[in-house]
Amino acid sequence: MTFPDFYNAARVGELYTPDVPAATAAGSRAGLGPAAEDSKRTMLLLIDVQVDFAHPSGSLFVPGAVEDTQHTIEWIYNNAESITSIAASLDSHTPIQIFHPLWWADADGNHPAPYTVVSADEVAAGTWKPLYEKAWSTQYVRALEEDAKKQLMIWPFHTLIGTPGHNLMPALYEAIAFHSAARQAEPQMITKGTIPKTEYYSMLEPEVKIPDHPLGTINREFVDDLATYDRIYITGQAKSHCVLETTSSLVKYFSDRPDILQRIHLLKDFTSSVVHPEIDFDAIAEDAIAGFEQKGVQVVTTA
């Protein structure tokens, strides 16, 4: 497929107001046919392709994300006729959340620097003290280590609601708008991460469940809808965190449905890992992805 005339690959890494009128006009002219008539239904899950992760100025920029975004956009244009639905997650935070510096302080009142690991033992010893939800926070870090097999990471302030960093990358938004008009298919924007007292890497569920919160458990309605698709493609940022945990959620939820696991396709060459000075997140991700593959998930590349 020839790319739409409004698309400029050189602008993928730029910040600007998406030209939605041009994108939708091009989509309407494409003549691809309505998604409702697809005999085989394909869902594309775009994980957190937001400015703070995918633009070099972003507070939690993932190296490689600009190139990943370009590949994703061009894959959408090349395959728009076969993509039935697009769902994009929006990591959505406020300054005071359990993984941000303001939640914690040491004995002198100093907040932890970004990328500090807060362990359950350090919290028990008083090295780091929660300033909010004290009982929950102590329980939370222990639950993370016991259930999720990870420790709490303090992140830079990122994807704060109401800031530019929360937005999808403009060129990607144009591609979504193009597809929406071309296939007469409303995109789904899935908000995640608004609960202050838990991390929410997965597009589908928090790291630690909060059963009495309306968003505190798995998004069962959306996940069950995914089961109606013949193919589910996953990509976005970051491979080591939100892409990984979204895939993990699906693998757990459909552990007794190998037929559905085989429909899941992880687009591996469209996603990159967070870089940390001491933790090899990419190696951790690769090990987990190998485990997903053994359970039936299709790990694929554009080639």
C-alpha positions in Angstrom: 0.0 0.0 0.0 1.2 3.5 -0.7 1.2 5.6 2.4 -1.4 8.4 2.6 -0.2 11.7 1.1 -0.4 13.6 4.4 2.0 11.1 6.1 5.6 12.3 6.5 7.9 9.8 8.1 10.3 12.5 9.0 7.7 14.0 11.4 7.1 10.8 13.4 9.4 12.0 16.2 8.0 15.5 16.3 5.4 17.1 18.5 2.6 18.9 16.7 -1.2 19.1 16.6 -2.3 16.0 14.7 -3.9 16.8 11.4 -7.1 14.8 12.0 -9.1 16.4 9.2 -6.4 15.3 6.7 -6.1 11.9 8.2 -9.8 11.2 8.2 -10.3 12.6 4.7 -7.6 10.3 3.4 -9.2 7.4 5.3 -12.6 8.1 3.8 -11.0 8.1 0.3 -9.2 4.9 0.8 -12.1 2.7 0.0 -11.2 -0.1 2.3 -14.6 -1.2 3.4 -16.3 -1.2 6.8 -14.7 -3.3 9.6 -18.1 -4.7 10.5 -17.9 -6.8 7.4 -14.6 -8.5 8.2 -14.8 -12.3 8.0 -11.7 -12.6 10.1 -11.4 -10.0 12.9 -8.1 -8.5 14.0 -7.5 -6.4 17.1 -4.4 -4.2 17.4 -3.5 -3.2 21.0 -1.2 -0.2 21.1 0.3 0.1 24.6 1.2 3.5 26.0 2.6 5.1 22.8 2.6 8.4 24.6 4.9 11.4 24.5 6.6 10.8 27.8 7.6 7.3 26.6 8.0 7.8 22.9 9.5 11.3 22.4 13.2 12.0 23.3 12.0 14.9 25.5 9.7 12.7 27.5 10.3 12.2 31.2 10.5 8.4 30.8 11.7 8.1 27.2 12.4 4.6 26.0 15.4 4.5 23.6 14.3 3.2 20.3 10.7 4.3 20.7 10.7 6.8 17.9 11.8 4.1 15.4 9.2 1.7 16.9 6.5 4.3 16.5 7.4 4.8 12.8 7.3 1.0 12.2 3.9 0.8 14.0 2.4 3.6 12.0 3.6 2.2 8.7 2.4 -1.3 9.6 -1.1 0.2 10.3 -1.2 1.9 6.9 0.1 -1.3 5.2 -2.5 -3.5 6.9 -5.4 -1.1 7.5 -7.7 -3.3 5.4 -7.1 -6.2 7.7 -7.2 -4.4 11.1 -10.7 -4.6 12.4 -10.2 -2.6 15.7 -7.5 -0.5 17.4 -7.4 -0.1 21.1 -4.8 2.3 22.6 -3.9 2.4 26.3 -3.2 5.7 28.0 -1.1 5.5 31.1 -2.7 8.2 33.3 -1.2 9.5 36.5 -1.1 12.4 39.1 1.9 13.5 41.1 1.1 11.6 44.2 1.1 7.9 43.4 2.9 5.0 45.1 5.6 4.8 42.4 6.4 8.6 42.3 8.9 10.2 44.7 6.3 12.2 46.7 4.8 9.1 48.2 8.0 8.2 50.1 10.6 9.9 52.3 13.6 8.9 54.4 14.2 9.8 58.1 15.3 13.3 57.0 12.3 13.9 54.8 14.1 13.4 51.5 12.2 11.8 48.7 13.7 8.9 46.8 15.3 9.8 43.4 13.8 8.3 40.3 14.8 4.7 39.5 15.3 4.0 43.2 14.2 0.5 44.2 12.1 0.5 47.4 12.2 -3.0 49.0 9.8 -4.4 51.5 12.7 -4.9 54.0 13.7 -1.2 53.6 10.1 -0.2 54.4 10.0 -2.5 57.4 13.2 -1.0 58.7 12.1 2.6 58.2 14.6 3.4 55.5 11.7 4.5 53.3 8.5 5.6 55.0 5.2 6.0 53.1 3.6 9.4 53.5 0.2 8.2 52.3 -1.8 5.0 52.9 0.8 3.8 55.4 -0.7 0.4 56.2 -1.5 -0.3 52.6 2.0 0.8 51.4 3.7 -1.6 53.8 1.5 -4.4 52.7 1.8 -3.4 49.0 5.6 -3.7 48.7 5.5 -7.1 50.4 2.7 -8.3 48.1 4.7 -7.1 45.0 7.7 -9.2 46.0 5.7 -12.2 46.9 3.1 -12.3 44.2 4.5 -10.3 41.3 8.1 -11.3 42.0 9.3 -7.7 41.6 10.2 -4.7 43.8 8.7 -1.3 43.8 10.5 1.1 41.4 10.3 4.8 41.8 9.7 6.4 38.4 10.1 10.0 37.2 6.8 11.9 37.1 5.3 10.7 33.8 2.1 10.8 31.7 0.6 13.2 34.2 -3.1 13.8 33.3 -3.4 17.3 31.7 0.2 17.5 30.5 1.6 17.1 27.0 3.4 13.9 28.1 0.1 12.2 28.5 -0.8 12.6 24.8 -0.4 9.9 22.1 2.4 10.6 19.6 0.8 12.9 17.0 1.8 10.9 13.9 0.4 7.8 15.6 -2.9 9.5 16.4 -3.2 10.4 12.7 -2.8 6.8 11.8 -5.5 5.8 14.3 -7.8 8.5 12.8 -7.0 7.3 9.3 -8.0 3.8 10.2 -11.1 4.9 12.0 -12.4 6.7 8.9 -11.2 4.1 6.4 -12.8 1.2 8.2 -15.7 3.0 9.9 -14.3 1.7 13.2 -14.4 3.7 16.4 -11.0 3.4 18.2 -11.0 2.5 21.9 -8.9 4.6 24.3 -8.3 2.6 27.5 -7.3 4.7 30.5 -5.1 2.9 33.1 -3.0 3.9 36.1 -5.3 6.3 37.8 -5.4 4.5 41.2 -2.8 6.2 43.4 -1.9 3.2 45.5 -0.9 0.6 42.9 1.2 0.4 39.8 -0.7 -0.4 36.6 1.7 -1.6 34.0 -0.8 -3.9 32.3 -3.4 -2.4 30.0 -5.8 -4.8 31.7 -5.2 -4.9 35.4 -3.2 -3.4 38.3 -0.1 -5.0 39.8 -1.9 -5.6 43.1 -5.7 -6.1 43.0 -8.0 -3.8 44.9 -11.4 -5.6 44.7 -13.4 -2.7 46.1 -12.2 -0.3 43.5 -14.1 -0.2 40.1 -10.7 -0.3 38.3 -9.0 -2.5 40.8 -9.3 -5.9 39.1 -9.0 -7.2 35.6 -11.0 -5.4 32.9 -13.1 -8.5 32.3 -15.5 -7.0 29.8 -12.6 -5.8 27.5 -10.7 -9.1 27.9 -13.7 -11.2 27.1 -14.3 -9.0 24.0 -10.7 -9.7 22.9 -11.6 -13.4 22.9 -14.0 -12.8 20.0 -11.1 -11.8 17.7 -9.3 -14.2 15.4 -6.0 -12.3 15.8 -4.7 -10.0 18.5 -1.6 -8.0 17.9 0.3 -6.3 20.7 3.0 -3.6 20.5 4.0 -0.3 22.1 6.1 0.8 25.1 7.8 -0.5 26.9 8.6 -4.1 26.1 10.0 -4.6 29.6 7.0 -3.2 31.4 3.6 -2.4 30.0 3.8 -4.5 26.9 5.2 -7.4 28.9 2.6 -7.1 31.6 -0.3 -6.7 29.2 0.8 -9.9 27.5 1.2 -11.6 30.9 -2.3 -10.7 31.9 -3.7 -12.3 28.7 -1.6 -15.4 29.2 -2.9 -15.8 32.8 -6.5 -15.0 31.9 -6.5 -17.5 29.0 -4.3 -20.1 30.6 -6.9 -22.7 30.0 -7.7 -21.5 26.5 -4.7 -22.4 24.3 -6.8 -21.7 21.2 -6.9 -18.0 22.3 -3.3 -17.9 23.3 -2.3 -18.9 19.8 -4.3 -15.9 18.4 -2.0 -13.5 20.3 0.8 -12.0 18.3 3.5 -9.9 20.0 5.1 -7.6 17.4 8.6 -7.8 18.8 10.3 -5.4 16.5 7.9 -2.5 17.4 8.8 -2.3 21.1 11.9 -1.5 23.2 12.8 -1.8 26.9 13.4 0.7 29.6 17.1 1.3 30.2 18.2 1.2 33.8 21.8 1.7 35.0 21.8 -1.4 37.2 18.9 -3.6 36.0 18.9 -5.4 32.6 15.2 -5.0 31.9 15.5 -6.2 28.4 17.0 -9.6 29.5 14.1 -9.9 32.0 11.7 -9.2 29.2 13.2 -11.7 26.8 13.1 -14.4 29.4 9.4 -13.7 30.0 8.6 -13.5 26.3 10.2 -16.9 25.8 7.9 -18.3 28.4 4.9 -16.7 26.7 6.0 -18.3 23.4 6.1 -21.8 25.0 2.5 -21.3 26.1 1.4 -20.5 22.5 1.8 -16.8 22.0 3.1 -16.0 18.6 6.2 -13.8 18.8 6.5 -12.2 15.4 8.3 -9.4 13.5 7.1 -7.3 10.6 9.1 -9.5 8.2 
